[in-house]
Amino acid sequence: MVEVAHGWFKRFRKLLVRYEKLDSSFLGLYYLAAAIIVFRKVPLKVNIIYG
């Protein structure tokens, strides 16, 4: 399961190589990536973005 999660996060190139100087910036991007991953995994009957 851990390897799968790492694979999901590797799709976000900004997180692969850490260029952010501040820890808070990197953590914010990490949380944003996690939110996007969860949003994509939740099955919805109606897509919120495309209607």
PyRosetta script that sets phi, psi and omega in degrees:
from pyrosetta import init, pose_from_sequence

init()
pose = pose_from_sequence("MVEVAHGWFKRFRKLLVRYEKLDSSFLGLYYLAAAIIVFRKVPLKVNIIYG")
pose.set_psi(1, -36.4)
pose.set_omega(1, -179.4)
pose.set_phi(2, -66.0)
pose.set_psi(2, -39.9)
pose.set_omega(2, -179.9)
pose.set_phi(3, -64.2)
pose.set_psi(3, -36.1)
pose.set_omega(3, 178.2)
pose.set_phi(4, -64.8)
pose.set_psi(4, -44.4)
pose.set_omega(4, 179.2)
pose.set_phi(5, -63.1)
pose.set_psi(5, -39.8)
pose.set_omega(5, 177.1)
pose.set_phi(6, -63.5)
pose.set_psi(6, -37.6)
pose.set_omega(6, 177.3)
pose.set_phi(7, -63.8)
pose.set_psi(7, -38.8)
pose.set_omega(7, 177.7)
pose.set_phi(8, -64.4)
pose.set_psi(8, -42.5)
pose.set_omega(8, -178.8)
pose.set_phi(9, -73.2)
pose.set_psi(9, -24.1)
pose.set_omega(9, 178.7)
pose.set_phi(10, -69.8)
pose.set_psi(10, -16.1)
pose.set_omega(10, 177.3)
pose.set_phi(11, -70.4)
pose.set_psi(11, -18.6)
pose.set_omega(11, 178.3)
pose.set_phi(12, -94.4)
pose.set_psi(12, 102.3)
pose.set_omega(12, -172.5)
pose.set_phi(13, -64.4)
pose.set_psi(13, -27.1)
pose.set_omega(13, -179.9)
pose.set_phi(14, -65.4)
pose.set_psi(14, -25.6)
pose.set_omega(14, -179.1)
pose.set_phi(15, -91.5)
pose.set_psi(15, -14.4)
pose.set_omega(15, -177.8)
pose.set_phi(16, -63.6)
pose.set_psi(16, -54.2)
pose.set_omega(16, 177.5)
pose.set_phi(17, -111.1)
pose.set_psi(17, 123.9)
pose.set_omega(17, -173.7)
pose.set_phi(18, -82.7)
pose.set_psi(18, 104.8)
pose.set_omega(18, 177.2)
pose.set_phi(19, -98.6)
pose.set_psi(19, -11.4)
pose.set_omega(19, -177.1)
pose.set_phi(20, -72.2)
pose.set_psi(20, 135.4)
pose.set_omega(20, -179.2)
pose.set_phi(21, -82.6)
pose.set_psi(21, -36.1)
pose.set_omega(21, -177.4)
pose.set_phi(22, -93.2)
pose.set_psi(22, 140.0)
pose.set_omega(22, 177.5)
pose.set_phi(23, -64.0)
pose.set_psi(23, -36.1)
pose.set_omega(23, -178.2)
pose.set_phi(24, -66.4)
pose.set_psi(24, -34.7)
pose.set_omega(24, 177.2)
pose.set_phi(25, -66.6)
pose.set_psi(25, -44.6)
pose.set_omega(25, 179.8)
pose.set_phi(26, -64.9)
pose.set_psi(26, -42.3)
pose.set_omega(26, -180.0)
pose.set_phi(27, -65.4)
pose.set_psi(27, -37.9)
pose.set_omega(27, 176.5)
pose.set_phi(28, -62.6)
pose.set_psi(28, -42.9)
pose.set_omega(28, 177.0)
pose.set_phi(29, -65.5)
pose.set_psi(29, -36.0)
pose.set_omega(29, 178.8)
pose.set_phi(30, -65.2)
pose.set_psi(30, -43.3)
pose.set_omega(30, 177.2)
pose.set_phi(31, -65.2)
pose.set_psi(31, -39.0)
pose.set_omega(31, 178.3)
pose.set_phi(32, -63.9)
pose.set_psi(32, -41.8)
pose.set_omega(32, 177.5)
pose.set_phi(33, -63.6)
pose.set_psi(33, -41.1)
pose.set_omega(33, 178.6)
pose.set_phi(34, -63.7)
pose.set_psi(34, -39.6)
pose.set_omega(34, 179.0)
pose.set_phi(35, -65.7)
pose.set_psi(35, -39.7)
pose.set_omega(35, 178.3)
pose.set_phi(36, -66.1)
pose.set_psi(36, -40.8)
pose.set_omega(36, 178.8)
pose.set_phi(37, -62.1)
pose.set_psi(37, -46.1)
pose.set_omega(37, -179.7)
pose.set_phi(38, -65.0)
pose.set_psi(38, -41.5)
pose.set_omega(38, 179.7)
pose.set_phi(39, -61.2)
pose.set_psi(39, -38.2)
pose.set_omega(39, 179.2)
pose.set_phi(40, -71.8)
pose.set_psi(40, -27.7)
pose.set_omega(40, -176.3)
pose.set_phi(41, -85.2)
pose.set_psi(41, -21.3)
pose.set_omega(41, -178.0)
pose.set_phi(42, -77.3)
pose.set_psi(42, 122.2)
pose.set_omega(42, 179.6)
pose.set_phi(43, -76.0)
pose.set_psi(43, 128.0)
pose.set_omega(43, 178.0)
pose.set_phi(44, -120.7)
pose.set_psi(44, 141.3)
pose.set_omega(44, 177.2)
pose.set_phi(45, -71.8)
pose.set_psi(45, -37.7)
pose.set_omega(45, 178.2)
pose.set_phi(46, -119.6)
pose.set_psi(46, 127.1)
pose.set_omega(46, 179.4)
pose.set_phi(47, -73.7)
pose.set_psi(47, 125.0)
pose.set_omega(47, -175.6)
pose.set_phi(48, -66.4)
pose.set_psi(48, -38.0)
pose.set_omega(48, -175.2)
pose.set_phi(49, -75.6)
pose.set_psi(49, -45.6)
pose.set_omega(49, -173.2)
pose.set_phi(50, -98.0)
pose.set_psi(50, -1.3)
pose.set_omega(50, 175.9)
pose.set_phi(51, 83.7)
pose.dump_pdb("model.pdb")
